[in-house]
């Protein structure tokens, strides 16, 4: 750590965010590596250290002898102010060295609301924020993560994007960077070559032309780069590198536990869910490998909780087998197993009991919509009976608190659907009181969280209009009025933030100027309710002459060229169109194990998909 | 069930890790070290760790006591070696002993505040220390309300000593420490800076050890 940094640590909150030195951090000799990589997460340490993608890529890059990957997070406001005052540029945690001197800077973009932090971090590093103003080959700035599926709103700031799974793609990029650095190649030469790697999108090599109404007329590749950029995909989850060590933070972070992925993709096909479609086809990891990973990670970290990570845990085809393997040692070691994203409809009861031997965790359902009709529209195939039946079981098992997740502002939603949320919550409360052996003198607590729906690229709802802030406010108000018991507590998302997220999610390159302006006005930490500066953002839009409603409340035609149409995540466009039509007729689509609906993603995996449906369409 | 006292050292950048976070870190370390721990018997079983004296943020500790409860066969040397094999950079176990004294026997702590050598600094510091009026402002409660209080640090200095060594000036000071009265050496730094009208940032502050009321080493 540099002395000038150490001098200011006494002046800031939680200095351990900036010191590094945690258990299992990787230290290398900087003179013995060819590539120094700064892995940046554009949010606070506590958030970033929970990110699984970062843990994986940290191990992937550090598994190379010729590269050293270090971690960087967005400093909190107090730290940033002092850094700017004293002229201390952004530094990496492991070495304390300034990242402007690194060879590559990579950002993990998991949510749109972190874009402004990324721009701020590039500036704090002491680098020009716009890609075109950085002429040298190094540091090259790249980004990946879920938001890479439509990176157009920040295309001017980043040199290249990585689409899809990063494990193998990162190696190819670093190999190329090392070679170009050694041979004295220019940034342009490097980018041109990088654009030929599958999964790499170099926005400056694609020209976008617009129609008079602001929609896109054409996207033209230049210099012989592929017209469509296809995402990269890890085919075998058992052999791909998974960390055997996690950096164990000192300070309390959001998710502080062992995490292992059990499969990628999702068989359910809920029409609002971007993660489902971005990560198809299904690729499962075998229970033996997961069990070994968990053991190694628990031993090297000392964590007392394991979280099995996937988009829908109970759809993992070897779940019982895996849990039995895990439970054979975790109970004795007092290690708790957490199963997020569990569908209780197909989960054996005796396993649930075994799981709760160490520590009892909370119970959460996500019916997402209040009425069966609307649940059919979004293809969330959960029935009211299932929710009630499971709550009944849970209550007789001693639970007294249940969380329910919903969305408001879904396509075709009416006030009746909104009321349905309150009715369903009431029904859960009633179920509790109908239970004959409920604990004496204990009340039930049903917590309802209603977030606002934001249409996302690569989902069947990518063409839909988003509800205006006024409509969402009316729906929130109506839901408040519909709840008539204190046993149900309501939680909403900030409507303005959802509106803003909607702009960025389906934005195009015209938004880059707005991003720049808003950042200059001081916008950052947009995902933090207390720091989000809506008025400054709207002013930036006005100054650039751009109407935010163009991106949110405008319904797109199937014929329109969408800003992300030149990016390919394997999902056929006809499939998405068809799903959209079915949504409007409230027709559901069976999940992938029941019937393959030919989404097209398996094509990227040599026709393989672990949904393993008999009548699969490759 | 048996109680043992672990003496750990906290040096380098890990001094910026707060007391609460060190507690969590140590809890994980004893798990990794495969020490046969005694677990509490409630709904949320967890190992029993008792940190006898919290450390202020940004201060190194040479010998800090931590009591743990174990169950089963393991020697003190094994505990020390197993833990040292798994602790992160900057944390280490100096020794493991029986808990000879009660935690309430802690009465004082001795600190070293180390400055970069500067001409006339020793003289200035001596004057400040002798002034008898080293005032520091800190948040405290007055009649149950949060107020900024003026605290005279001088009143709480049990003894001090100023020496020059190599390129450094070392201020050794003994403060009350324990459950009833506690002085953070950072408050002394604030007071010195406001007395001398400077913004000195010491190279390091170290807690050398804990003492009982007769100024003998806490064991």
Contacts between the chains, C-beta under 8 A, distances in Angstrom:
chain1	res1	chain2	res2	distance
A	1	B	13	5.6
A	6	B	13	7.9
A	7	B	201	5.1
A	9	B	16	5.5
A	9	B	58	6.9
A	10	B	57	8.0
A	10	B	58	5.2
A	10	B	186	7.4
A	10	B	201	7.2
A	14	B	18	7.5
A	15	B	16	4.0
A	15	B	57	6.9
A	15	B	58	7.1
A	16	B	16	5.1
A	16	B	17	4.5
A	16	B	18	6.7
A	16	B	21	6.3
A	18	B	16	7.9
A	19	B	13	4.2
A	19	B	14	7.6
A	19	B	16	4.8
A	19	B	17	7.6
A	20	B	13	6.8
A	21	B	12	7.0
A	21	B	13	4.5
A	21	B	14	5.7
A	21	B	88	6.5
A	21	B	89	5.1
A	21	B	90	6.0
A	22	B	88	6.0
A	23	B	25	7.5
A	23	B	28	7.9
A	23	B	86	7.9
A	23	B	87	7.8
A	23	B	88	3.9
A	24	B	88	7.9
A	248	B	25	7.6
A	248	B	28	6.6
A	248	B	88	7.6
A	250	B	14	7.5
A	250	B	17	4.3
A	250	B	18	8.0
A	250	B	21	4.3
A	250	B	22	7.4
A	250	B	24	7.5
A	250	B	25	5.6
A	251	B	17	7.3
A	251	B	18	7.3
A	251	B	21	5.1
A	252	B	20	8.0
A	252	B	21	7.1
A	252	B	24	7.3
A	299	B	32	6.7
A	300	B	32	7.4
A	301	B	28	6.9
A	301	B	32	7.3
A	302	B	27	7.7
A	302	B	28	3.2
A	302	B	29	6.1
A	302	B	30	8.0
A	302	B	31	4.3
A	302	B	32	3.9
A	302	B	86	7.3
A	303	B	28	6.7
A	304	B	28	7.9
A	304	B	31	6.8
A	304	B	46	8.0
A	334	B	39	6.4
A	334	B	45	5.7
A	334	B	46	7.9
A	358	B	45	7.4
A	359	B	43	7.6
A	359	B	44	5.7
A	360	B	43	7.3
